[in-house]
Amino acid sequence: MIVAGASVQGTAHLAGGQGCQDAFKAVDLGGTAVLAVSDGAGSRDRSALGAHIAVDAACRLLAERIPDAEEPPEAWTRWVAGRGGRVVEEYLRAVAGVLGAGALRAEAGAPGTGAGATGTDVGPGAEGLDADTRAADTGTLADTRAADPSPLTDTRAADPSTLAATLTAAVVAPPWVAFVSLGDGFGTLLTRDDRCHLVLPPPAAPAPFLSSPGAALRVRTFAVWEPDLAGVVLSTDGCAALALDHPAVHQLPPEAGPLPAAGFFLGLAATLRENHGDAEPLRRRLSGPEAGRTGDDLTVLCALVEGG
């Protein structure tokens, strides 16, 4: 499995002196990979930290007890549905720990909290595949993992919405891909016949955050069986202008909805296969003038099946 990703500060954030509020993390399990991207709410004070907590919680839970590829669809559907609600619960517990035991330290100006790097990537030579240790304060995140999973009522001491973030995650276990999503990220499948399919489109209406009331009941979860799977790409909504086509580009009516830009996804896959997962070309693409049209942060994370 080739796993690579990059996160780039949006031009609007750069102009306003605001750090990158996206986060991503991947866990490479050999023939299986767990991917997660998150977009922090730009209007909230510590949303970047919330995004890093989100991807950490998602990867930790989704890497556990993954069904075998031979198991029936019902097993995959049931497993990912159960994990979806638990990801929200784990996120809220981690946030409660930060706001309870570690909030004063974070608010006092601990280095790196609330600000991401202008360009974070994962590729050969990276320390594992955990981007949160490179774009945020590792001490704060260590507190998140080590904090006592106190009751959610501990959040009365501080407002959890200050760490508001979305989540788009996937478990890639060919021929299966299982998705967990709450927010406006999107997911695309690549197949061996050089086609791309937007199986997780951005929502048509504004999406809630992981910290929103009733978030666990609004998580989208589903599993896809694709025998010709070649890769999976997750993106935050800032990448929509770069990675998605308006249906008119393909002579389709508006109700057809956005479609994956084949040139972007297939070109990305070809480049990463040629350079064995070096994410630098992806980071440059996300930093280019075409990508900066929205002004938002941009994050792309992918897993490519070897030989796919």
Secondary structure, DSSP 8 states (H G I E B T S, - for coil): -EEEEEEE--HHHHHTT--B-EEEEEEE-SS-EEEEEEEB-TTSTTHHHHHHHHHHHHHHHHTSS---TTS-HHHHHHHHHHHHHHHHHHHHHHHHHIIIIIHHHHHTT-TTTT-B-SEEEE-TTSSTT-THHHHS-HHHHHHHHHS----GGGGGGS-GGGG-B-EEEEEEETTEEEEEEESS-EEEEEETTTEEEEEE---SS----TTSTTGGGS-EEEEEE-TTEEEEEEE-GGGHHHHEE-GGGGT--GGG--EE-HHHHHHHHHHHHHTTT--HHHHHHHTSTTGGGS-S-EEEEEEE-TT-
